Amino acid sequence: MSSLHDITFTTIDGESATLADYAGHAVLVVNVASECGLTPQYEGLQELADDYRERGFFVLGFPCNQFMGQEPGDEDAIKEFTSEKYGVTFPLAAKVDVNGPDRHPLYAELTAVADTDGEAGDVQWNFEKFLLSPTGEVVGRFRPKVEPGAPELTEAIEDVLPV
């Protein structure tokens, strides 16, 4: 891929989109699930989206059912759950694979980036986070247990905000 911005994905509403739609903004890409012990992170992700929206920041959620079947619903069920339970208004994609032979092309690129311990490779679990700069460069990888409000994540976001 020439750029992460060139990669297409399908939104939860079935529309085609690319990361170019978010060019010039900082973006946090997160694989999400509705029936995981980490699912309450939706609340913190929505807070990040709300707190930094005016400064050029977006959260993008990519539902994934690869971890113990913790995202079993279809797109309509996911939209209803996230909206009603957590008030999610940030953009969600259609379900994707983040690991394995059917890994979405976006995740093929993202997983090539190492975390702070120098580990690249497969997504470990639901709610792994990748921070993209306004130019579409991956500038941070945060493992699933890093909470959305963790200082290391919020500081990294603030470092790449365009406004």
N, C-alpha and C positions, 0 to 999 in steps of 0.2 A: 504494500500500500504506500502510496506517495504521502498520504496524510491521514490522520485519524478523522479529519473533517470529511474525507471522501467516503467513509464507510456508511452504508445505508442500514437502516433498521426499520422495523415496523412498530408503530405506536400501539398502545393498548386499544386504540380505537380503529386499528386496521389501516392507518395511513402510512405512507412511506415517508421517512425522514432521514436526515443525515446529521452528523455532528456539526456540519457547516452552519446549520440553523442556529448554533450557539457560538459561532466564531465571534471573538472579541469579548467573550465572557469566561469566567472561571466556572468549571463544571465538576461536580462530584458524581461519578458513575458508581452505582451500588447495585450488586445483585441482591434481590430481596425475596422474602418468603413470608407467607401468612401464618404458618403453623410451626414456627421455630421459637426456641427459647429466646432468641435475639429479636424477635418481631417487634417488641416494644421500642426498638431503635427507630421505627417509623416516626414516633413522636419527636425524637431529637432531630431526625433528618428534616422533618417539616419545620421545626424551629430554625434550623440553619437556613433553609430555603427562605423563610420569612425574614429572618434577621439580616441576611446579606443580599436579598433580591435587588434592593435599590442601588447596590454597589456592583452590580453586574455578575451575580452568582446564580447558578442553577444546580439543583439536584436532579439527576435522572435515575429512575429506578428500573432495573431489569429483572423481572420475576424469573425465577429458576426453580425447577422441580428436581434437581439432581442430587440434593442432599436429603436422603431419607424420605423422599416424597413429601417435603414440607410446603410445597406450593401446588396442591392437587387441583385447584379450581381452574376454570377457564378465565378468559380475560374479563368477562362481565362480573364473575364472582370476585375476582381480585379487585376490580374497580370499586365494587360495592363494599367489600370488606375494608379496604384502605380508607375510603372516604368516610364510612360510618364509624369505624372503630378509632381511627387516628386522624381524621380530618385532612387526609393527604390531598394536596392540590398540585404538588410538583408532578412533572411529566413522568409517565410510566410507559414502558415498552411492552410489546407482546412478549410472552414467555420465550426464553432462549436457553440454550445450553452454554455454560461457561467453561466447561472442561470436555475432554474427549474428542472423538472423531467428528462430532456434529457441532463442535464449539463455534459460536457465532464469530464472524471475522473480527468484530470489535474486540472480543475477549482474546482472540489469538494475538492481537497486538498488545493489549493491556497486560496479559500474563507474561509477556517477555520482559516486563519491567520488574526490577528487584524492589523488595521492601527495605526498611531501614537496617535489617540484619543481613542484607545482601542476597536474600532468597527471591528468585523469580519462579516461574512455573505456575502450576495449577492453582486456581482459587481454592482456598482451604475449606470454606463453609459459606453459608448465607451471610450477607451484610459485609462482605469485603469491599473496601472503598478505594477508588482510584481518582486522584485529583488531577484535573487537566488545566493547564494555563489557558489564557485567552487565545494563544496561538495554536492550541491543540496538542501541546506537548504534555506527556505524563510527568508530573512533578512530584507525585507522592503516591505511595501505596500503603494502605492501612488495613491491617488484618481485621477479621470480623469482631473481635472483642474490643476493639478501639471504639468507644462510644462516640456518637456524633458531637458531643460537647467537650470531648477530651482536649486539653490544651494543645497537644501536638497536632491535632487535626485543625482546630480553629486558628492556630498560629499559621499553619501552612496555607489555609484558605486566605487569611488576611494578607499574606505575602504575595498572593497572585491576583488579588482583586483588581479589576481595571479602573475602578472609581473609588 
